[in-house]
């Protein structure tokens, strides 16, 4: 899925001097890229820049310490900001802080209930669409840096002439450093080197380009504890609850999909429910300290992974570096040219987009190709949560349609004159009608056996179909025997009664999805 090779190789646990250096430098690179994004997302949500920066710091450090996937970066994100803006415009920023607190409480509840495991229901085509859509969204988000704003009218216009040429040249230089430096040395993360080279060039030559400081001042103090100033009544709850539910869902979907992506890139595994708990706790704290809330950030996570970050140290360092920028180093950070950060994000886009999608589109089922394109498009034009839900629904309907056509039976007659229907394929709502058409009670002998050893009863519609079939044979005055049903199906088939014959040793045992954290705790000690 990704073009990087050496940078994505798994690293053995351990904190040698070289490993610590790599983690700290990776964290510094991430922190530099966090600043303009946090400020930009604050503008999207129509709140002060520090509200976004505080969220990036608080959410980042809490999830870094307690999250389910070392190497992931969390902070203020655009996916959440576009939902928050209407709440801020209609009711004010204090209601946003209250909504973020409730959002966190809901995410903690989801984590306690271990609902994070349901991310496994997201099919691979949806994951590909998610990755490609996010890559396009990251790319489009950089287009704002190619515009200038008139200080008098506030109108924006595209750069042109020398301004555009200079911007493109610096972006290309940053990308060139990131591309070629790893071939020479791994002593410093390539994205950090690109930022430093371009910053030194711009400052040394006195080039007139847009910098981080042109977005907004980032200087500030430590975040202070602040109880949201909203009435504690049912009306307030009714105002913030819809926003909190949407924010919680979007935040967890983006976080868990990012967790899966990082786990795939680093050849490791992560705990979904643990990540839900960490994200929830982080947002509760953020809401009480004047932050806009957040979730996992795929762009920054990719920067961290590609810079060599593999442990919690890199993400912790990124958050602490970000706080130090706010407290002490704002004049220096504000001089970083935006072109350097745009170049870093463009390389993230190149590394994130699943380019092999174009090669496999004609090799995979048409439905999967449609799902990939659909999820990509909805991610770009709507939001991630809607895209994933749409993709899962379409995939599920496609599976149901295909599975409904696979129900069949091979018929034989044994030495006792009994007719045996050996079913093939799942029995569920989509195949129930086809299941009924297989049998002919009027023409069948007095004794009929339905063997489910190669079939599986999936849902209540399947059970109803079996009940209906038992009734048809009973009305025809014939005996129906059902074999190799799972015990739960046998208990539910009240109409079949004593016609059910179950060979316990041969019955299939149907497994259920388990949460990785709980499973690992039973087998081996947890590791970070």
Secondary structure, 3 states (H helix, E strand, C coil): CCCCCHHHCCCCCCCCHHHHHHHHHHHHHHHHHHHHHHHHHHHHCCCCHHHHHHHHHHHHHHHHHHCCCCCCCEECCHHHHHHHHHHHHHHCHHHHHHHHHHHHHHHHHHHHCCHHHHHHHCCHHHHHHHHHHHHHHHHHHHHHHHEEECCCCCCEEECCHHHHHHHHHHHHHHHHHHHHHHHHCCCCCHHHHHHHHHHHHHHHHCCCCCEHHHHCCCCCCCCCCCCCCCCCCHHHHHHHHHHHHHHHHHHHHHHHHHHHHHHHHHCCCCCHHHHHHHHHHHHHHHHHCCCCCCEECHHHHHHHHHCCCCCHHHHHHHHHHHHHHHHCCHHHHCCCEHHHHHHHHHHHHHHHCCCCHHHHCCCCCHHHHHHHHHHHHHHHHCCHHHHHHHHHHHHHHHHHHHHHCCCEEEEEECCCCCEEEEEEEEECCCCHHHHHHHCCCCCCCCEEEEECCCEEECCHHHHHHHHHHHHHHHHCCCEEEEECCCHHHHHHCCCCHHHECCCHHHCCCCCCCCCHHHHHHHHCCCCC
